[in-house]
């Protein structure tokens, strides 16, 4: 039986009803050639988010998880009830400014060798965003002296594809996948709470077909539109304390799942060795400048605390114990 709906658009809501309304407005404005349904999966919002969104768009499907299920579980819940031939994961803080959904479907119809398609991301002023589409970004997880950072390229070589649009993974801000891609892989890994799940899924999806980011597909993505406090947090980043705890925990889980226990252990070992080294560097610096050797160690304490948080999950990760990797605030 053929699909009555071409695209099922799945948007996760976590207290962002205003963003979702603006997003859907652009979907309706720029999508005319394909049939679609919109599924909103709600993660324990406060207030009447459903009533607010449905006051604008009463025909959407609203599905409540009943708790803050995170990105992977919520999207999987939406994909399970989706009727479309294609499933589109779309962030609430995105907007369309061109018929990108129509174009992406048209491109995938022409490319039976592709299991999924994606779009390039731009800022609201339409300037391009820099976004990873290669697994080699894991080299940024390593803390090395700046003059040796280029040496990491020797160990983390980017895979070269003959197809210029082919990528290692597609960011789930806009990820259109054939329904069989979901059915054959089981969807996103539900051990991930937030971040890293699209990277890990990309690895599994690539075994079914190519992943393509189409050059003629673009979306506006205000990346922290649903969490504006991240801009303020980023202002306090240093070279050592540059990791968002939840993002990096998810990245560590991804490293273990895709690259194995040894690669994960080496990464953690290097973090553990940096804790005393970072302290020693500051103590020596204080002595050279005739200061109290144990003064101004706030960054060192912050770094040690962060590594301690990651270490709490070490055995669960390395032994692959089923775990929901969600950090409590």
Secondary structure, DSSP 8 states (H G I E B T S, - for coil): ---SEEEEEEEEESS-HHHHHHHHHHHHHH--SS-EEEEEEE-S-SS-HHHHHHHH-TTSEEEE-SS--HHHHHHHHHHHH--EEEEEEE-TTEE-SS-HHHHHHHHHHH-TTEEEEEEEEE-TT--B-----SGGGGGGGS---GGGGGGHHHHS-----SSTTB-S---TTEEEEEHHHHHHH-SS-TTBSSSSHHHHHHHHHTTTSEEEEEEEEEEEE-TTTT-THHHHHHTT--SSS---HHHHHHHHHHHHHHH-HHHHHHHHHHHHHHHHHHHHHHHHHHHHTTS-TTSS-HHHHHHHHHHHHHHTTHHHHHTT----B----
